[in-house]
Amino acid sequence: MKIFVGNVDGADTTPEELAALFAPYGTVMSCAVMKQFAFVHMRENAGAVRAIEALHGHELRPGRALVVEMSRPRPLNTWKIFVGNVSAACTSQELRSLFERRGRVIECDVVKGNWRWW
């Protein structure tokens, strides 16, 4: 089950830290940390539900209560595009502006070294 974790400080939170936070509730398959949110994939649905119930509102950092909920699917007729070899200096807004020349952009994130599969 894919879990959305909001209100994350991507510059200060690692996938390993999130995996350790979710591990007591079940098997963590992977974690991906973006700028202000993350995704945690758990093997068992029951463990994911327990994690959502227990960790929603948890303060990973003082004053930053996590938003933990089941991930929602992308809207219909949308595509997720991987863009490789992006400069470390590139921002999400710059990338968004480039792609918006061709159409509406629903979501755009530049992931810089904070992503790992387990």
Backbone as XML, in Angstrom:
<?xml version="1.0"?>
<chain id="A" units="angstrom">
  <residue number="1" name="MET">
    <atom name="N" x="0.848" y="-1.174" z="0.000"/>
    <atom name="CA" x="0.000" y="0.000" z="0.000"/>
    <atom name="C" x="0.896" y="1.240" z="0.000"/>
  </residue>
  <residue number="2" name="LYS">
    <atom name="N" x="0.531" y="2.212" z="-0.797"/>
    <atom name="CA" x="1.294" y="3.449" z="-0.911"/>
    <atom name="C" x="0.688" y="4.489" z="0.033"/>
  </residue>
  <residue number="3" name="ILE">
    <atom name="N" x="1.547" y="5.070" z="0.868"/>
    <atom name="CA" x="1.121" y="6.047" z="1.864"/>
    <atom name="C" x="1.730" y="7.405" z="1.537"/>
  </residue>
  <residue number="4" name="PHE">
    <atom name="N" x="0.903" y="8.442" z="1.567"/>
    <atom name="CA" x="1.362" y="9.820" z="1.391"/>
    <atom name="C" x="1.724" y="10.373" z="2.763"/>
  </residue>
  <residue number="5" name="VAL">
    <atom name="N" x="2.875" y="11.028" z="2.861"/>
    <atom name="CA" x="3.309" y="11.664" z="4.102"/>
    <atom name="C" x="3.573" y="13.131" z="3.788"/>
  </residue>
  <residue number="6" name="GLY">
    <atom name="N" x="2.736" y="13.997" z="4.291"/>
    <atom name="CA" x="2.867" y="15.430" z="4.038"/>
    <atom name="C" x="3.513" y="16.153" z="5.197"/>
  </residue>
  <residue number="7" name="ASN">
    <atom name="N" x="3.929" y="17.386" z="4.943"/>
    <atom name="CA" x="4.574" y="18.266" z="5.912"/>
    <atom name="C" x="5.939" y="17.732" z="6.346"/>
  </residue>
  <residue number="8" name="VAL">
    <atom name="N" x="6.636" y="17.160" z="5.376"/>
    <atom name="CA" x="7.985" y="16.626" z="5.600"/>
    <atom name="C" x="8.993" y="17.686" z="5.162"/>
  </residue>
  <residue number="9" name="ASP">
    <atom name="N" x="10.062" y="17.836" z="5.904"/>
    <atom name="CA" x="11.152" y="18.710" z="5.482"/>
    <atom name="C" x="12.134" y="17.850" z="4.694"/>
  </residue>
  <residue number="10" name="GLY">
    <atom name="N" x="12.028" y="17.914" z="3.362"/>
    <atom name="CA" x="12.845" y="17.076" z="2.500"/>
    <atom name="C" x="14.332" y="17.322" z="2.620"/>
  </residue>
  <residue number="11" name="ALA">
    <atom name="N" x="14.721" y="18.517" z="3.043"/>
    <atom name="CA" x="16.142" y="18.819" z="3.194"/>
    <atom name="C" x="16.709" y="18.213" z="4.470"/>
  </residue>
  <residue number="12" name="ASP">
    <atom name="N" x="15.821" y="17.832" z="5.400"/>
    <atom name="CA" x="16.264" y="17.371" z="6.710"/>
    <atom name="C" x="15.746" y="15.971" z="7.057"/>
  </residue>
  <residue number="13" name="THR">
    <atom name="N" x="15.068" y="15.318" z="6.129"/>
    <atom name="CA" x="14.483" y="14.007" z="6.392"/>
    <atom name="C" x="15.014" y="13.005" z="5.373"/>
  </residue>
  <residue number="14" name="THR">
    <atom name="N" x="15.455" y="11.858" z="5.841"/>
    <atom name="CA" x="16.007" y="10.841" z="4.947"/>
    <atom name="C" x="15.008" y="9.688" z="4.774"/>
  </residue>
  <residue number="15" name="PRO">
    <atom name="N" x="15.121" y="8.952" z="3.679"/>
    <atom name="CA" x="14.287" y="7.762" z="3.518"/>
    <atom name="C" x="14.503" y="6.753" z="4.647"/>
  </residue>
  <residue number="16" name="GLU">
    <atom name="N" x="15.735" y="6.648" z="5.112"/>
    <atom name="CA" x="16.033" y="5.715" z="6.216"/>
    <atom name="C" x="15.282" y="6.108" z="7.493"/>
  </residue>
  <residue number="17" name="GLU">
    <atom name="N" x="15.208" y="7.404" z="7.749"/>
    <atom name="CA" x="14.504" y="7.884" z="8.942"/>
    <atom name="C" x="13.015" y="7.566" z="8.855"/>
  </residue>
  <residue number="18" name="LEU">
    <atom name="N" x="12.423" y="7.784" z="7.688"/>
    <atom name="CA" x="11.007" y="7.465" z="7.514"/>
    <atom name="C" x="10.765" y="5.966" z="7.604"/>
  </residue>
  <residue number="19" name="ALA">
    <atom name="N" x="11.647" y="5.175" z="6.997"/>
    <atom name="CA" x="11.500" y="3.724" z="7.062"/>
    <atom name="C" x="11.524" y="3.253" z="8.517"/>
  </residue>
  <residue number="20" name="ALA">
    <atom name="N" x="12.410" y="3.811" z="9.317"/>
    <atom name="CA" x="12.495" y="3.438" z="10.736"/>
    <atom name="C" x="11.223" y="3.835" z="11.485"/>
  </residue>
  <residue number="21" name="LEU">
    <atom name="N" x="10.632" y="4.967" z="11.107"/>
    <atom name="CA" x="9.401" y="5.435" z="11.754"/>
    <atom name="C" x="8.233" y="4.500" z="11.434"/>
  </residue>
  <residue number="22" name="PHE">
    <atom name="N" x="8.165" y="4.017" z="10.192"/>
    <atom name="CA" x="7.052" y="3.173" z="9.762"/>
    <atom name="C" x="7.268" y="1.688" z="10.041"/>
  </residue>
  <residue number="23" name="ALA">
    <atom name="N" x="8.498" y="1.251" z="10.217"/>
    <atom name="CA" x="8.824" y="-0.169" z="10.377"/>
    <atom name="C" x="8.086" y="-0.881" z="11.518"/>
  </residue>
  <residue number="24" name="PRO">
    <atom name="N" x="7.837" y="-0.244" z="12.657"/>
    <atom name="CA" x="7.114" y="-0.970" z="13.710"/>
    <atom name="C" x="5.702" y="-1.416" z="13.315"/>
  </residue>
  <residue number="25" name="TYR">
    <atom name="N" x="5.170" y="-0.872" z="12.228"/>
    <atom name="CA" x="3.802" y="-1.186" z="11.814"/>
    <atom name="C" x="3.734" y="-2.216" z="10.700"/>
  </residue>
  <residue number="26" name="GLY">
    <atom name="N" x="4.886" y="-2.546" z="10.093"/>
    <atom name="CA" x="4.898" y="-3.537" z="9.031"/>
    <atom name="C" x="6.126" y="-3.383" z="8.148"/>
  </residue>
  <residue number="27" name="THR">
    <atom name="N" x="6.193" y="-4.190" z="7.112"/>
    <atom name="CA" x="7.340" y="-4.198" z="6.217"/>
    <atom name="C" x="7.313" y="-2.988" z="5.287"/>
  </residue>
  <residue number="28" name="VAL">
    <atom name="N" x="8.366" y="-2.181" z="5.350"/>
    <atom name="CA" x="8.502" y="-1.023" z="4.472"/>
    <atom name="C" x="9.240" y="-1.489" z="3.216"/>
  </residue>
  <residue number="29" name="MET">
    <atom name="N" x="8.599" y="-1.304" z="2.057"/>
    <atom name="CA" x="9.185" y="-1.729" z="0.792"/>
    <atom name="C" x="10.082" y="-0.648" z="0.198"/>
  </residue>
  <residue number="30" name="SER">
    <atom name="N" x="9.665" y="0.616" z="0.313"/>
    <atom name="CA" x="10.456" y="1.728" z="-0.214"/>
    <atom name="C" x="9.965" y="3.040" z="0.373"/>
  </residue>
  <residue number="31" name="CYS">
    <atom name="N" x="10.829" y="4.042" z="0.298"/>
    <atom name="CA" x="10.497" y="5.411" z="0.711"/>
    <atom name="C" x="11.078" y="6.371" z="-0.320"/>
  </residue>
  <residue number="32" name="ALA">
    <atom name="N" x="10.318" y="7.400" z="-0.644"/>
    <atom name="CA" x="10.799" y="8.457" z="-1.531"/>
    <atom name="C" x="10.476" y="9.778" z="-0.861"/>
  </residue>
  <residue number="33" name="VAL">
    <atom name="N" x="11.489" y="10.609" z="-0.639"/>
    <atom name="CA" x="11.313" y="11.896" z="0.018"/>
    <atom name="C" x="11.486" y="13.003" z="-1.011"/>
  </residue>
  <residue number="34" name="MET">
    <atom name="N" x="10.485" y="13.877" z="-1.099"/>
    <atom name="CA" x="10.562" y="15.040" z="-1.964"/>
    <atom name="C" x="10.816" y="16.269" z="-1.091"/>
  </residue>
  <residue number="35" name="LYS">
    <atom name="N" x="10.447" y="17.455" z="-1.559"/>
    <atom name="CA" x="10.709" y="18.671" z="-0.784"/>
    <atom name="C" x="9.869" y="18.764" z="0.486"/>
  </residue>
  <residue number="36" name="GLN">
    <atom name="N" x="8.561" y="18.634" z="0.353"/>
    <atom name="CA" x="7.692" y="18.801" z="1.514"/>
    <atom name="C" x="6.774" y="17.608" z="1.750"/>
  </residue>
  <residue number="37" name="PHE">
    <atom name="N" x="7.027" y="16.531" z="1.036"/>
    <atom name="CA" x="6.214" y="15.335" z="1.230"/>
    <atom name="C" x="7.037" y="14.104" z="0.886"/>
  </residue>
  <residue number="38" name="ALA">
    <atom name="N" x="6.465" y="12.956" z="1.185"/>
    <atom name="CA" x="7.146" y="11.690" z="0.916"/>
    <atom name="C" x="6.104" y="10.631" z="0.620"/>
  </residue>
  <residue number="39" name="PHE">
    <atom name="N" x="6.579" y="9.517" z="0.062"/>
    <atom name="CA" x="5.740" y="8.341" z="-0.127"/>
    <atom name="C" x="6.429" y="7.168" z="0.534"/>
  </residue>
  <residue number="40" name="VAL">
    <atom name="N" x="5.657" y="6.396" z="1.266"/>
    <atom name="CA" x="6.152" y="5.184" z="1.906"/>
    <atom name="C" x="5.309" y="4.029" z="1.364"/>
  </residue>
  <residue number="41" name="HIS">
    <atom name="N" x="5.957" y="3.003" z="0.842"/>
    <atom name="CA" x="5.261" y="1.816" z="0.348"/>
    <atom name="C" x="5.430" y="0.719" z="1.386"/>
  </residue>
  <residue number="42" name="MET">
    <atom name="N" x="4.309" y="0.194" z="1.851"/>
    <atom name="CA" x="4.333" y="-0.895" z="2.831"/>
    <atom name="C" x="3.747" y="-2.156" z="2.199"/>
  </residue>
  <residue number="43" name="ARG">
    <atom name="N" x="4.264" y="-3.298" z="2.600"/>
    <atom name="CA" x="3.841" y="-4.568" z="2.007"/>
    <atom name="C" x="2.405" y="-4.914" z="2.398"/>
  </residue>
  <residue number="44" name="GLU">
    <atom name="N" x="2.072" y="-4.855" z="3.678"/>
    <atom name="CA" x="0.771" y="-5.309" z="4.160"/>
    <atom name="C" x="-0.185" y="-4.135" z="4.344"/>
  </residue>
  <residue number="45" name="ASN">
    <atom name="N" x="-1.425" y="-4.318" z="3.864"/>
    <atom name="CA" x="-2.437" y="-3.277" z="4.030"/>
    <atom name="C" x="-2.746" y="-3.005" z="5.497"/>
  </residue>
  <residue number="46" name="ALA">
    <atom name="N" x="-2.824" y="-4.065" z="6.307"/>
    <atom name="CA" x="-3.155" y="-3.893" z="7.727"/>
    <atom name="C" x="-2.089" y="-3.059" z="8.435"/>
  </residue>
  <residue number="47" name="GLY">
    <atom name="N" x="-0.824" y="-3.307" z="8.131"/>
    <atom name="CA" x="0.256" y="-2.523" z="8.726"/>
    <atom name="C" x="0.208" y="-1.078" z="8.276"/>
  </residue>
  <residue number="48" name="ALA">
    <atom name="N" x="-0.130" y="-0.855" z="7.024"/>
    <atom name="CA" x="-0.232" y="0.509" z="6.504"/>
    <atom name="C" x="-1.352" y="1.267" z="7.206"/>
  </residue>
  <residue number="49" name="VAL">
    <atom name="N" x="-2.478" y="0.609" z="7.407"/>
    <atom name="CA" x="-3.602" y="1.248" z="8.101"/>
    <atom name="C" x="-3.207" y="1.595" z="9.533"/>
  </residue>
  <residue number="50" name="ARG">
    <atom name="N" x="-2.517" y="0.685" z="10.215"/>
    <atom name="CA" x="-2.056" y="0.962" z="11.591"/>
    <atom name="C" x="-1.084" y="2.147" z="11.600"/>
  </residue>
  <residue number="51" name="ALA">
    <atom name="N" x="-0.187" y="2.196" z="10.632"/>
    <atom name="CA" x="0.777" y="3.297" z="10.552"/>
    <atom name="C" x="0.074" y="4.625" z="10.322"/>
  </residue>
  <residue number="52" name="ILE">
    <atom name="N" x="-0.901" y="4.640" z="9.430"/>
    <atom name="CA" x="-1.652" y="5.870" z="9.157"/>
    <atom name="C" x="-2.348" y="6.352" z="10.423"/>
  </residue>
  <residue number="53" name="GLU">
    <atom name="N" x="-3.014" y="5.449" z="11.115"/>
    <atom name="CA" x="-3.725" y="5.815" z="12.341"/>
    <atom name="C" x="-2.771" y="6.315" z="13.426"/>
  </residue>
  <residue number="54" name="ALA">
    <atom name="N" x="-1.626" y="5.674" z="13.552"/>
    <atom name="CA" x="-0.690" y="6.016" z="14.632"/>
    <atom name="C" x="0.151" y="7.251" z="14.329"/>
  </residue>
  <residue number="55" name="LEU">
    <atom name="N" x="0.498" y="7.463" z="13.061"/>
    <atom name="CA" x="1.480" y="8.509" z="12.741"/>
    <atom name="C" x="0.881" y="9.809" z="12.213"/>
  </residue>
  <residue number="56" name="HIS">
    <atom name="N" x="-0.402" y="9.818" z="11.864"/>
    <atom name="CA" x="-1.022" y="11.071" z="11.429"/>
    <atom name="C" x="-0.995" y="12.052" z="12.599"/>
  </residue>
  <residue number="57" name="GLY">
    <atom name="N" x="-0.385" y="13.205" z="12.395"/>
    <atom name="CA" x="-0.248" y="14.199" z="13.453"/>
    <atom name="C" x="1.042" y="14.077" z="14.257"/>
  </residue>
  <residue number="58" name="HIS">
    <atom name="N" x="1.801" y="13.014" z="14.029"/>
    <atom name="CA" x="3.085" y="12.811" z="14.721"/>
    <atom name="C" x="4.065" y="13.923" z="14.319"/>
  </residue>
  <residue number="59" name="GLU">
    <atom name="N" x="4.801" y="14.442" z="15.269"/>
    <atom name="CA" x="5.798" y="15.480" z="14.986"/>
    <atom name="C" x="7.166" y="14.838" z="14.809"/>
  </residue>
  <residue number="60" name="LEU">
    <atom name="N" x="7.569" y="14.669" z="13.558"/>
    <atom name="CA" x="8.903" y="14.161" z="13.249"/>
    <atom name="C" x="9.935" y="15.224" z="13.612"/>
  </residue>
  <residue number="61" name="ARG">
    <atom name="N" x="9.582" y="16.472" z="13.398"/>
    <atom name="CA" x="10.375" y="17.637" z="13.809"/>
    <atom name="C" x="9.461" y="18.524" z="14.654"/>
  </residue>
  <residue number="62" name="PRO">
    <atom name="N" x="9.992" y="19.157" z="15.693"/>
    <atom name="CA" x="9.142" y="20.004" z="16.531"/>
    <atom name="C" x="8.376" y="21.041" z="15.703"/>
  </residue>
  <residue number="63" name="GLY">
    <atom name="N" x="7.066" y="21.092" z="15.928"/>
    <atom name="CA" x="6.231" y="22.065" z="15.239"/>
    <atom name="C" x="5.793" y="21.664" z="13.848"/>
  </residue>
  <residue number="64" name="ARG">
    <atom name="N" x="6.148" y="20.456" z="13.395"/>
    <atom name="CA" x="5.771" y="19.986" z="12.045"/>
    <atom name="C" x="5.001" y="18.669" z="12.169"/>
  </residue>
  <residue number="65" name="ALA">
    <atom name="N" x="3.706" y="18.781" z="12.355"/>
    <atom name="CA" x="2.874" y="17.585" z="12.458"/>
    <atom name="C" x="2.715" y="16.953" z="11.077"/>
  </residue>
  <residue number="66" name="LEU">
    <atom name="N" x="3.010" y="15.666" z="10.983"/>
    <atom name="CA" x="2.907" y="14.955" z="9.711"/>
    <atom name="C" x="1.454" y="14.750" z="9.308"/>
  </residue>
  <residue number="67" name="VAL">
    <atom name="N" x="1.203" y="14.806" z="8.028"/>
    <atom name="CA" x="-0.075" y="14.417" z="7.447"/>
    <atom name="C" x="0.178" y="13.041" z="6.839"/>
  </residue>
  <residue number="68" name="VAL">
    <atom name="N" x="-0.455" y="12.023" z="7.388"/>
    <atom name="CA" x="-0.228" y="10.653" z="6.928"/>
    <atom name="C" x="-1.567" y="10.085" z="6.484"/>
  </residue>
  <residue number="69" name="GLU">
    <atom name="N" x="-1.650" y="9.735" z="5.197"/>
    <atom name="CA" x="-2.907" y="9.219" z="4.657"/>
    <atom name="C" x="-2.625" y="8.296" z="3.473"/>
  </residue>
  <residue number="70" name="MET">
    <atom name="N" x="-3.633" y="7.523" z="3.105"/>
    <atom name="CA" x="-3.499" y="6.647" z="1.955"/>
    <atom name="C" x="-3.273" y="7.519" z="0.722"/>
  </residue>
  <residue number="71" name="SER">
    <atom name="N" x="-2.344" y="7.125" z="-0.110"/>
    <atom name="CA" x="-2.053" y="7.871" z="-1.325"/>
    <atom name="C" x="-3.226" y="7.759" z="-2.291"/>
  </residue>
  <residue number="72" name="ARG">
    <atom name="N" x="-3.552" y="8.868" z="-2.931"/>
    <atom name="CA" x="-4.631" y="8.877" z="-3.915"/>
    <atom name="C" x="-4.034" y="8.730" z="-5.311"/>
  </residue>
  <residue number="73" name="PRO">
    <atom name="N" x="-4.725" y="8.044" z="-6.192"/>
    <atom name="CA" x="-4.197" y="7.895" z="-7.551"/>
    <atom name="C" x="-4.205" y="9.215" z="-8.311"/>
  </residue>
  <residue number="74" name="ARG">
    <atom name="N" x="-3.355" y="9.294" z="-9.325"/>
    <atom name="CA" x="-3.327" y="10.467" z="-10.196"/>
    <atom name="C" x="-4.654" y="10.599" z="-10.925"/>
  </residue>
  <residue number="75" name="PRO">
    <atom name="N" x="-5.017" y="11.823" z="-11.294"/>
    <atom name="CA" x="-6.247" y="12.007" z="-12.082"/>
    <atom name="C" x="-6.167" y="11.231" z="-13.407"/>
  </residue>
  <residue number="76" name="LEU">
    <atom name="N" x="-7.327" y="10.895" z="-13.948"/>
    <atom name="CA" x="-7.382" y="10.184" z="-15.229"/>
    <atom name="C" x="-6.749" y="11.019" z="-16.333"/>
  </residue>
  <residue number="77" name="ASN">
    <atom name="N" x="-6.263" y="10.335" z="-17.325"/>
    <atom name="CA" x="-5.648" y="10.978" z="-18.494"/>
    <atom name="C" x="-4.440" y="11.838" z="-18.142"/>
  </residue>
  <residue number="78" name="THR">
    <atom name="N" x="-3.676" y="11.408" z="-17.169"/>
    <atom name="CA" x="-2.415" y="12.078" z="-16.835"/>
    <atom name="C" x="-1.292" y="11.047" z="-16.926"/>
  </residue>
  <residue number="79" name="TRP">
    <atom name="N" x="-0.081" y="11.522" z="-17.109"/>
    <atom name="CA" x="1.071" y="10.643" z="-17.216"/>
    <atom name="C" x="2.171" y="11.148" z="-16.313"/>
  </residue>
  <residue number="80" name="LYS">
    <atom name="N" x="2.911" y="10.224" z="-15.760"/>
    <atom name="CA" x="4.075" y="10.549" z="-14.958"/>
    <atom name="C" x="5.298" y="10.371" z="-15.841"/>
  </residue>
  <residue number="81" name="ILE">
    <atom name="N" x="6.118" y="11.405" z="-15.926"/>
    <atom name="CA" x="7.280" y="11.381" z="-16.802"/>
    <atom name="C" x="8.545" y="11.477" z="-15.959"/>
  </residue>
  <residue number="82" name="PHE">
    <atom name="N" x="9.478" y="10.557" z="-16.177"/>
    <atom name="CA" x="10.782" y="10.627" z="-15.529"/>
    <atom name="C" x="11.710" y="11.431" z="-16.432"/>
  </residue>
  <residue number="83" name="VAL">
    <atom name="N" x="12.380" y="12.409" z="-15.853"/>
    <atom name="CA" x="13.351" y="13.214" z="-16.593"/>
    <atom name="C" x="14.693" y="13.025" z="-15.901"/>
  </residue>
  <residue number="84" name="GLY">
    <atom name="N" x="15.631" y="12.387" z="-16.576"/>
    <atom name="CA" x="16.939" y="12.116" z="-15.991"/>
    <atom name="C" x="17.963" y="13.167" z="-16.328"/>
  </residue>
  <residue number="85" name="ASN">
    <atom name="N" x="19.080" y="13.102" z="-15.631"/>
    <atom name="CA" x="20.221" y="13.976" z="-15.887"/>
    <atom name="C" x="19.876" y="15.458" z="-15.710"/>
  </residue>
  <residue number="86" name="VAL">
    <atom name="N" x="19.073" y="15.752" z="-14.709"/>
    <atom name="CA" x="18.686" y="17.129" z="-14.410"/>
    <atom name="C" x="19.771" y="17.756" z="-13.537"/>
  </residue>
  <residue number="87" name="SER">
    <atom name="N" x="20.152" y="18.973" z="-13.851"/>
    <atom name="CA" x="21.181" y="19.682" z="-13.098"/>
    <atom name="C" x="20.785" y="19.807" z="-11.627"/>
  </residue>
  <residue number="88" name="ALA">
    <atom name="N" x="21.756" y="19.721" z="-10.754"/>
    <atom name="CA" x="21.500" y="19.895" z="-9.319"/>
    <atom name="C" x="20.983" y="21.287" z="-9.009"/>
  </residue>
  <residue number="89" name="ALA">
    <atom name="N" x="21.239" y="22.245" z="-9.880"/>
    <atom name="CA" x="20.783" y="23.619" z="-9.670"/>
    <atom name="C" x="19.348" y="23.841" z="-10.139"/>
  </residue>
  <residue number="90" name="CYS">
    <atom name="N" x="18.771" y="22.882" z="-10.859"/>
    <atom name="CA" x="17.420" y="23.023" z="-11.405"/>
    <atom name="C" x="16.379" y="22.958" z="-10.289"/>
  </residue>
  <residue number="91" name="THR">
    <atom name="N" x="15.401" y="23.851" z="-10.341"/>
    <atom name="CA" x="14.314" y="23.852" z="-9.355"/>
    <atom name="C" x="13.064" y="23.228" z="-9.963"/>
  </residue>
  <residue number="92" name="SER">
    <atom name="N" x="12.139" y="22.842" z="-9.102"/>
    <atom name="CA" x="10.870" y="22.295" z="-9.573"/>
    <atom name="C" x="10.128" y="23.311" z="-10.421"/>
  </residue>
  <residue number="93" name="GLN">
    <atom name="N" x="10.177" y="24.570" z="-10.024"/>
    <atom name="CA" x="9.473" y="25.608" z="-10.786"/>
    <atom name="C" x="10.063" y="25.776" z="-12.183"/>
  </residue>
  <residue number="94" name="GLU">
    <atom name="N" x="11.373" y="25.706" z="-12.311"/>
    <atom name="CA" x="11.999" y="25.805" z="-13.636"/>
    <atom name="C" x="11.565" y="24.637" z="-14.531"/>
  </residue>
  <residue number="95" name="LEU">
    <atom name="N" x="11.563" y="23.443" z="-13.973"/>
    <atom name="CA" x="11.156" y="22.272" z="-14.740"/>
    <atom name="C" x="9.677" y="22.362" z="-15.115"/>
  </residue>
  <residue number="96" name="ARG">
    <atom name="N" x="8.866" y="22.790" z="-14.158"/>
    <atom name="CA" x="7.433" y="22.971" z="-14.411"/>
    <atom name="C" x="7.213" y="23.951" z="-15.556"/>
  </residue>
  <residue number="97" name="SER">
    <atom name="N" x="7.911" y="25.091" z="-15.525"/>
    <atom name="CA" x="7.770" y="26.109" z="-16.572"/>
    <atom name="C" x="8.125" y="25.545" z="-17.943"/>
  </residue>
  <residue number="98" name="LEU">
    <atom name="N" x="9.155" y="24.738" z="-17.999"/>
    <atom name="CA" x="9.569" y="24.127" z="-19.263"/>
    <atom name="C" x="8.466" y="23.232" z="-19.824"/>
  </residue>
  <residue number="99" name="PHE">
    <atom name="N" x="7.873" y="22.380" z="-18.977"/>
    <atom name="CA" x="6.855" y="21.447" z="-19.444"/>
    <atom name="C" x="5.505" y="22.110" z="-19.671"/>
  </residue>
  <residue number="100" name="GLU">
    <atom name="N" x="5.216" y="23.197" z="-18.953"/>
    <atom name="CA" x="3.932" y="23.880" z="-19.138"/>
    <atom name="C" x="3.825" y="24.534" z="-20.513"/>
  </residue>
  <residue number="101" name="ARG">
    <atom name="N" x="4.923" y="24.665" z="-21.218"/>
    <atom name="CA" x="4.860" y="25.161" z="-22.596"/>
    <atom name="C" x="4.086" y="24.185" z="-23.478"/>
  </residue>
  <residue number="102" name="ARG">
    <atom name="N" x="4.022" y="22.931" z="-23.067"/>
    <atom name="CA" x="3.368" y="21.882" z="-23.859"/>
    <atom name="C" x="2.001" y="21.475" z="-23.311"/>
  </residue>
  <residue number="103" name="GLY">
    <atom name="N" x="1.676" y="21.899" z="-22.100"/>
    <atom name="CA" x="0.385" y="21.509" z="-21.529"/>
    <atom name="C" x="0.366" y="21.701" z="-20.021"/>
  </residue>
  <residue number="104" name="ARG">
    <atom name="N" x="-0.763" y="21.362" z="-19.433"/>
    <atom name="CA" x="-0.975" y="21.520" z="-17.996"/>
    <atom name="C" x="-0.121" y="20.530" z="-17.219"/>
  </residue>
  <residue number="105" name="VAL">
    <atom name="N" x="0.537" y="21.011" z="-16.161"/>
    <atom name="CA" x="1.351" y="20.167" z="-15.289"/>
    <atom name="C" x="0.620" y="20.033" z="-13.955"/>
  </residue>
  <residue number="106" name="ILE">
    <atom name="N" x="0.328" y="18.798" z="-13.563"/>
    <atom name="CA" x="-0.385" y="18.527" z="-12.315"/>
    <atom name="C" x="0.571" y="18.559" z="-11.129"/>
  </residue>
  <residue number="107" name="GLU">
    <atom name="N" x="1.742" y="17.960" z="-11.305"/>
    <atom name="CA" x="2.700" y="17.801" z="-10.214"/>
    <atom name="C" x="4.103" y="17.800" z="-10.802"/>
  </residue>
  <residue number="108" name="CYS">
    <atom name="N" x="5.040" y="18.426" z="-10.104"/>
    <atom name="CA" x="6.418" y="18.463" z="-10.586"/>
    <atom name="C" x="7.354" y="18.499" z="-9.384"/>
  </residue>
  <residue number="109" name="ASP">
    <atom name="N" x="8.248" y="17.529" z="-9.311"/>
    <atom name="CA" x="9.211" y="17.471" z="-8.220"/>
    <atom name="C" x="10.582" y="17.132" z="-8.766"/>
  </residue>
  <residue number="110" name="VAL">
    <atom name="N" x="11.584" y="17.804" z="-8.257"/>
    <atom name="CA" x="12.969" y="17.465" z="-8.565"/>
    <atom name="C" x="13.501" y="16.727" z="-7.353"/>
  </residue>
  <residue number="111" name="VAL">
    <atom name="N" x="13.843" y="15.456" z="-7.526"/>
    <atom name="CA" x="14.342" y="14.633" z="-6.432"/>
    <atom name="C" x="15.855" y="14.611" z="-6.534"/>
  </residue>
  <residue number="112" name="LYS">
    <atom name="N" x="16.504" y="15.046" z="-5.468"/>
    <atom name="CA" x="17.969" y="15.168" z="-5.485"/>
    <atom name="C" x="18.586" y="14.282" z="-4.411"/>
  </residue>
  <residue number="113" name="GLY">
    <atom name="N" x="18.870" y="13.059" z="-4.764"/>
    <atom name="CA" x="19.630" y="12.170" z="-3.875"/>
    <atom name="C" x="18.928" y="11.723" z="-2.617"/>
  </residue>
  <residue number="114" name="ASN">
    <atom name="N" x="17.610" y="11.906" z="-2.484"/>
    <atom name="CA" x="16.912" y="11.478" z="-1.286"/>
    <atom name="C" x="15.996" y="10.287" z="-1.540"/>
  </residue>
  <residue number="115" name="TRP">
    <atom name="N" x="16.272" y="9.507" z="-2.569"/>
    <atom name="CA" x="15.367" y="8.445" z="-2.943"/>
    <atom name="C" x="16.096" y="7.108" z="-2.887"/>
  </residue>
  <residue number="116" name="ARG">
    <atom name="N" x="15.439" y="6.112" z="-2.374"/>
    <atom name="CA" x="16.090" y="4.800" z="-2.270"/>
    <atom name="C" x="15.057" y="3.695" z="-2.204"/>
  </residue>
  <residue number="117" name="TRP">
    <atom name="N" x="15.321" y="2.593" z="-2.903"/>
    <atom name="CA" x="14.530" y="1.367" z="-2.791"/>
    <atom name="C" x="15.175" y="0.492" z="-1.729"/>
  </residue>
  <residue number="118" name="TRP">
    <atom name="N" x="14.368" y="-0.232" z="-1.008"/>
    <atom name="CA" x="14.901" y="-1.195" z="-0.037"/>
    <atom name="C" x="14.841" y="-2.552" z="-0.633"/>
  </residue>
</chain>
